[in-house]
């Protein structure tokens, strides 16, 4: 896939398992957000096919079944938690009780009357998550929901993510913080627009021979760099070998 003249992805191929938390991990700029945008259907794909629940990404049939929360909290700061969630509840044509359900699900019942501009970063993220949970979606896609949060708030959010997965919802959660890998069921590790591993936390450590996810990911990057260099070297040698024969033919 290209964005303008820049090649973002090349030959991506992956499947997500239902009812599990899949962590999309990798350094900033590796293509995580663009891949997420492709999955939820808000990024035009130049070639290839993205299927979600058996339908092309972004198709009308998926509007209630797949939800997305971006890196920035999608709330109106001059409204309270309840007002924000109720607005989207009415917009989706859902019963009023649905707003109460999702506010309770993300642990914001005590803050329901609090204005968004008075909330902490973690509470803002949970308000966005509540909106994403409206209508009981089957797939929830979260783009770096824990970025900038302290360890306590991050842990609270991951507890909520686990509860959602245990209830049968499929979650795709992106992050560049590798210690969050252990909280996932499956892992997709990206580098420079390519998937260098689709594995589980346990297999990641086994495959890399390293004791923690940070070291494991760095080891996979080192291997990928070496593999890319070998392929590049092989291509250079092949072109060098071909050139003299062409020159001889011309003479």
QUILINFEN-V507961 format. One record per residue. SS is DSSP state (A for helix, B for strand, O for the rest). PSI is psi in degrees with one decimal (999 if undefined). D_FIRST is the distance of its C-alpha to the first C-alpha in Angstrom with 1 decimal. Layout:
BEGIN
{{SS:PSI:D_FIRST} {SS:PSI:D_FIRST}}
END
This chain:
BEGIN
{{O:141.0:0.0} {B:145.7:3.8} {B:106.5:6.9} {O:-123.6:9.6} {O:2.0:9.9} {B:127.3:8.6} {B:113.7:6.0} {O:-49.8:5.6} {O:153.6:4.9} {O:111.0:6.3} {O:49.2:8.4} {O:137.9:9.1} {O:114.8:12.3} {O:156.3:14.8} {O:142.5:17.7} {O:139.9:19.6} {O:134.0:23.3} {O:150.3:25.3} {O:24.7:28.0} {O:163.3:26.8} {B:117.3:25.4} {B:121.7:22.1} {B:125.1:21.5} {B:102.8:18.1} {B:149.3:19.3} {O:164.0:18.3} {O:161.0:19.1} {O:136.4:18.2} {O:4.1:15.0} {O:-9.6:13.4} {O:8.5:10.7} {A:-50.9:13.2} {A:-37.9:13.5} {A:-41.9:9.8} {A:-42.4:9.8} {A:-42.9:13.2} {A:-33.5:12.3} {A:-41.8:9.9} {A:-39.3:13.0} {A:-2.6:15.5} {O:21.3:13.9} {O:7.8:13.9} {O:124.6:10.2} {O:130.9:9.0} {O:124.0:6.2} {O:-39.4:5.5} {O:159.9:6.3} {O:179.6:8.2} {O:130.0:10.8} {O:113.9:11.7} {B:132.7:15.5} {B:119.6:17.9} {O:35.8:21.6} {O:2.8:21.0} {B:152.5:19.5} {B:137.2:16.1} {O:135.6:14.9} {O:-1.3:16.6} {O:152.5:19.2} {A:-30.4:22.8} {A:-15.6:24.2} {A:-2.0:22.3} {O:-32.0:23.6} {O:-13.0:26.6} {O:-22.7:25.2} {B:126.8:22.2} {B:162.1:22.7} {B:135.8:21.0} {B:121.1:22.6} {O:178.3:20.8} {O:-36.1:22.0} {O:135.7:24.6} {O:126.5:27.4} {O:70.9:27.1} {O:159.3:30.9} {O:117.5:33.5} {O:-18.7:35.6} {O:5.6:38.7} {O:157.6:38.8} {B:171.4:40.0} {A:-50.2:38.0} {A:-39.5:39.7} {A:-40.3:39.2} {A:-50.6:35.5} {A:-39.1:35.1} {A:-35.9:37.6} {A:-49.0:35.8} {A:-29.2:32.7} {A:-45.9:35.0} {A:-38.2:36.6} {A:-37.3:33.4} {O:-3.7:32.2} {O:33.1:35.7} {O:157.9:36.6} {O:153.5:40.1} {O:-31.4:41.3} {A:-22.2:41.9} {A:-35.6:38.1} {A:-43.7:38.0} {A:-38.5:40.7} {A:-48.6:39.0} {A:-31.4:35.8} {A:-41.4:37.7} {A:-37.1:39.8} {A:-31.7:36.9} {O:9.0:35.4} {O:33.7:38.9} {O:20.1:39.5} {A:-37.2:42.6} {A:-16.0:44.7} {A:11.9:42.5} {O:-30.4:41.9} {O:0.9:44.1} {O:137.5:42.7} {B:147.0:40.7} {A:-34.1:37.1} {A:-4.5:37.9} {A:1.9:40.5} {O:156.4:38.3} {O:170.1:37.0} {A:-41.6:33.4} {A:-37.1:33.5} {A:-34.7:35.2} {A:-43.0:32.7} {A:-40.3:29.9} {A:-31.5:32.1} {A:-43.1:32.7} {A:-39.8:29.0} {A:-39.8:28.9} {A:-43.2:31.9} {A:-39.6:30.2} {A:-22.9:27.1} {O:-5.4:29.7} {O:134.5:31.4} {O:6.8:31.8} {O:64.4:31.3} {O:158.1:27.6} {O:-28.2:26.5} {B:129.2:23.3} {B:124.3:23.3} {B:124.2:20.2} {B:120.8:21.4} {O:103.0:19.5} {O:57.5:21.8} {O:-18.8:25.0} {O:6.4:27.4} {O:132.8:26.3} {O:1.9:29.4} {O:152.4:31.8} {O:164.8:34.8} {A:-34.5:35.2} {A:-46.8:37.5} {A:-38.2:35.2} {A:-43.0:32.3} {A:-39.4:34.6} {A:-42.7:35.6} {A:-41.6:32.1} {A:-29.0:31.3} {A:-41.9:34.5} {A:-43.1:33.4} {A:-42.3:30.0} {A:-41.0:32.1} {A:-38.8:34.4} {A:-43.8:31.6} {A:-40.3:30.2} {A:-24.3:33.7} {O:-2.9:34.1} {O:-2.5:31.3} {O:139.2:28.3} {B:126.1:25.0} {B:133.9:23.7} {B:115.1:20.4} {B:119.6:21.4} {B:150.6:19.4} {B:153.4:21.5} {O:10.6:21.8} {O:104.7:25.5} {A:-19.4:25.9} {A:-11.3:29.4} {A:-9.4:27.9} {A:-36.2:26.5} {A:-14.3:29.9} {A:-4.2:29.9} {O:160.1:27.0} {O:-40.0:27.4} {B:157.7:24.1} {B:137.1:21.8} {B:116.8:18.1} {B:126.4:18.0} {B:149.6:15.0} {B:124.0:14.9} {O:47.5:12.5} {O:10.1:9.4} {B:148.5:11.1} {B:117.3:13.7} {B:-9.9:16.9} {B:139.1:19.2} {B:103.5:19.6} {B:-165.1:23.3} {O:162.7:26.2} {A:-43.3:28.1} {A:-44.9:31.0} {A:-30.5:29.0} {A:-45.6:27.1} {A:-39.0:30.5} {A:-45.6:31.8} {A:-36.3:29.0} {A:-23.2:29.0} {O:20.8:32.8} {O:156.5:32.7} {O:-16.8:34.7} {O:160.5:32.3} {A:-36.8:28.6} {A:-51.5:28.2} {A:-36.0:29.7} {A:-44.4:27.8} {A:-41.0:24.4} {A:-37.8:25.5} {A:-40.5:26.8} {A:-35.5:23.5} {A:-43.9:21.8} {A:-42.2:24.6} {A:-39.8:24.1} {A:-40.8:20.4} {A:-44.7:21.3} {A:-41.4:24.1} {A:-42.7:22.1} {A:-40.4:19.4} {A:-39.8:22.4} {A:-42.5:24.1} {A:-40.7:21.3} {A:-41.7:21.1} {A:-42.1:24.9} {A:-39.4:25.0} {A:-38.0:22.8} {A:-42.8:25.0} {A:-41.9:28.1} {A:-42.8:27.1} {A:-37.0:26.5} {A:-37.9:29.8} {A:-33.6:31.7} {A:-36.7:30.6} {A:-47.2:31.6} {A:-34.8:35.3} {A:-39.1:35.6} {A:-42.0:34.1} {A:-38.5:36.5} {A:-41.1:39.4} {A:-37.7:38.6} {A:-32.4:38.7} {O:999:42.1}}
END
